[in-house]
Amino acid sequence: MKVERAHTLYSPALRYFVAVAEHGSIREAARQLNIASSAVNRQILGLEEEFGIQVFERVGRGLRISQAGELLLKHAKHVLADFEAVTEQIDDLRGLRQGVVRIASVESVADAVLPGLSQSFLELYPGVTLEVTITSSEKVSRMISSAEAHIGFTFNPPDHETLREIVKWELKVGAVVAPNHPLAKRKSCSFSDCLKYPLALPAGNLSLAKIIAVPLERLKSKPKSFIKANSLRFMRNIARNGEHVTFQTILGIEAERKSGLLAHIELTDTDIPPDRLVVLTNATRQLSLAPSIFAEHAETALKEYVSNN
């Protein structure tokens, strides 16, 4: 019985099960895996028959993972991560002619730095595959902690035993406006100066949301006109097209500043903390060759990028 279960767990059923759990449906999991839905469904049914439990509850047209499924999912992710670690070590024995680097990044780094960084790395190591996930700062930390990604680019990660900070920088948060905005010609301004105009404020899991909450909390009343969004790109576009003021670091707006589409004004408020850009890896796992070299390449490229801006 134990042998049969082991065979089931280490068969494709494990990978299919994780995909269904992550995407919430057999159809979407099959699309992501590029296989037939019937094949995925057959493997899930096989898991449930083998263990005599339901790993998913059928809710309408979708699936919801069961309590037993949650236990299995935790195990499955560890198994898949360990298996990939072994294959990466085998790749190391062949030299850096192939391999996979899984990267998790916040939007601003993905917009500003990651395309050029990826291109320059692949020019040196064309056989390596880069798998990039763009997500929130909190999700980046979780993906590194759970070994779903090798390298993470994020802001203000939590202090956790599974996270190791390779390198970090403190970036000042400033007011971002259109070039014809009344504030655009100023070298600096206070947060209260910005309140005279409509605001585009960070929301959701953006690290900037917690930073801007500091000056917002000392206000006696809310700003008269504001938009909240969880996309830095959306907020920049709002600022470019009108009188809205948004708040961001220089990361991701360099091209728009140089082309005269946006202005970045220093905030004079001493209680507004900087946004801390961090490159993360998992502290409990040793990086294999490809991710390790990519981490070194990223550190060098980011240092140059920050110093030039």
Rosetta blueprint (number, residue, H / E / L):
1 M L
2 K H
3 V H
4 E H
5 R H
6 A H
7 H H
8 T H
9 L H
10 Y L
11 S L
12 P H
13 A H
14 L H
15 R H
16 Y H
17 F H
18 V H
19 A H
20 V H
21 A H
22 E H
23 H H
24 G L
25 S L
26 I H
27 R H
28 E H
29 A H
30 A H
31 R H
32 Q H
33 L H
34 N L
35 I L
36 A L
37 S H
38 S H
39 A H
40 V H
41 N H
42 R H
43 Q H
44 I H
45 L H
46 G H
47 L H
48 E H
49 E H
50 E H
51 F H
52 G L
53 I L
54 Q L
55 V L
56 F E
57 E E
58 R E
59 V E
60 G L
61 R L
62 G E
63 L E
64 R E
65 I E
66 S L
67 Q H
68 A H
69 G H
70 E H
71 L H
72 L H
73 L H
74 K H
75 H H
76 A H
77 K H
78 H H
79 V H
80 L H
81 A H
82 D H
83 F H
84 E H
85 A H
86 V H
87 T H
88 E H
89 Q H
90 I H
91 D H
92 D H
93 L H
94 R L
95 G L
96 L L
97 R L
98 Q L
99 G E
100 V E
101 V E
102 R E
103 I E
104 A E
105 S E
106 V L
107 E H
108 S H
109 V H
110 A H
111 D H
112 A H
113 V L
114 L H
115 P H
116 G H
117 L H
118 S H
119 Q H
120 S H
121 F H
122 L H
123 E H
124 L H
125 Y L
126 P L
127 G L
128 V E
129 T E
130 L E
131 E E
132 V E
133 T E
134 I E
135 T L
136 S L
137 S H
138 E H
139 K H
140 V H
141 S H
142 R H
143 M H
144 I H
145 S H
146 S L
147 A L
148 E L
149 A L
150 H L
151 I E
152 G E
153 F E
154 T E
155 F E
156 N L
157 P L
158 P L
159 D L
160 H L
161 E L
162 T L
163 L E
164 R E
165 E E
166 I E
167 V E
168 K E
169 W E
170 E E
171 L E
172 K L
173 V L
174 G E
175 A E
176 V E
177 V E
178 A L
179 P L
180 N L
181 H L
182 P L
183 L L
184 A L
185 K L
186 R L
187 K L
188 S E
189 C E
190 S L
191 F H
192 S H
193 D H
194 C H
195 L L
196 K L
197 Y L
198 P L
199 L E
200 A E
201 L E
202 P E
203 A L
204 G L
205 N L
206 L L
207 S H
208 L H
209 A H
210 K H
211 I H
212 I H
213 A H
214 V H
215 P H
216 L H
217 E H
218 R L
219 L L
220 K L
221 S L
222 K L
223 P L
224 K L
225 S L
226 F E
227 I E
228 K E
229 A E
230 N L
231 S L
232 L H
233 R H
234 F H
235 M H
236 R H
237 N H
238 I H
239 A H
240 R H
241 N L
242 G L
243 E L
244 H L
245 V E
246 T E
247 F E
248 Q E
249 T L
250 I L
251 L L
252 G L
253 I L
254 E H
255 A H
256 E H
257 R H
258 K H
259 S L
260 G L
261 L L
262 L L
263 A E
264 H E
265 I E
266 E E
267 L E
268 T L
269 D L
270 T L
271 D L
272 I L
273 P L
274 P L
275 D E
276 R E
277 L E
278 V E
279 V E
280 L E
281 T E
282 N E
283 A L
284 T L
285 R L
286 Q L
287 L L
288 S L
289 L H
290 A H
291 P H
292 S H
293 I H
294 F H
295 A H
296 E H
297 H H
298 A H
299 E H
300 T H
301 A H
302 L H
303 K H
304 E H
305 Y H
306 V H
307 S H
308 N H
309 N L
